[in-house]
């Protein structure tokens, strides 16, 4: 999450390296996830976690609808237009997303991020630490 260079990104895109989280990144991810779970458990009002977005920022989402809120958020961002990206560009974008999530600010679960990394590493030979 800290040292990704353009040169590294190009190599990752070409499939020359696998991604592996550092222990420090794993600790940040776990800490962030625990905070998110605490917010939800304690019914705190936090933008985008227990509220809607944009003009719905002041709308508190009922506890039993929070999963639906997150699923709808993913769905609303899951559209593409035009020609599919090349495998190289797809790997580069996935590596960028993994790098951002490895910073430990999103609340993603370590398990989910590790699934993304496993998908990325599916056909790669060497390791790059994020």
N, C-alpha and C positions, 0 to 999 in steps of 0.2 A: 503493500500500500504506500510505500514511501519513495522507492528508488527506480521506478519504471521510466526508462528513457525511450526515445523514439526508436533508437537502434534495437533495444530489447523488444519493443512492440512489433517491429518488422520481423524479427527472428521468431517471435511467438506466432505471428500470423503465418509464417512459412512452415510452422509445425516443427521447428527445430528444438524447442524446449517444452518441458512439462512445467506446470505450476504447482508449487507447494507452499502452503502458508507457513510463516514463521511462528514460533511459539508466542511472540509478542502480539502478533496479529490475532491469533486465536484467543488470547486473553482479552483483548479489546472487544472482539466480537461477542464473546460470552458475557462480558460485563455490560455491553450495550443491550444485549438480548434480555438479561436479567432486569435491567432498568425498564425496558419496554413492558415486560411481563408484570412488573410491580405497578406501573402506571395503569395497566388494564385491570389488574386485580383490585386496586384501590379505587377504581372508578374516577380517576383524576381526569380533568378536562385538558386535553393536549391536542393542539391542531394536527389534523391528519391521522391521529391515532384513535382518538375517541370522539372526534368531530368530523364533519364533512370538510370539503375543500373549497377554496375560493369564496363565492358568495354564501356558501353553506358553512363557513368557518365557525359560526356561532351556533350551529345546530349540533347538539350533542347526540351521538348515535347510541341507541340502547345497547346495553352490554351483549344481548343475544343477537345483535345484528353486526357486530364488529367483524366477524369472519366474512360476512357478505360484503361489507364495505371494502375490505382488502382484496377479495376476489374480483369485485367490480373495478377496482383501481387497476389491477393487473390486466383485466380484459380491455379496459379503455385505452391501454397503452400497447396492446398486442396486435396492431394492424400494420401492414406494409403496403407500399404502393410501388409499382414498377417491377423491373427485373430483379430476380433474386440476387443477393450479393454472392461474390465468389467465396469459396472456402477460406481463402487467405483473409479477406476482409471480415468474414464472419468470425474467424478465430481472433482477429485483432479486436473487434468490438466486444467479444465475450471476455477477452483478457482485460480490456479496459474496465468492463463492468465488475469483474472479479477484483481488480485492483482497487476500485472505488469502495466496494463493499468490504474489502479487507482492512480498510481504515478504521472500521468499528464504530461508525456513526449511524448506521441505518436500522439496527435492531434485527437484522436478519439472523436466523438461527445458524449456528455453525454447521449443522447437518445439511441445511439447504445450500449453503455456500460450498460445502464439500461435494455435494452432488453436481454443482456447476463445474467445479474443478475436475471432477471425474469425467464429466462430459467433454471438457476441453482436452484433457490428457488422453483421451481414447486412442489416439494413434500417433503419439509423440514420443521421442526417444530420450531427451535429456531434461533436467530440472532447472527451473528458474524460481527463485524465492521471492514471494510477495508478502 
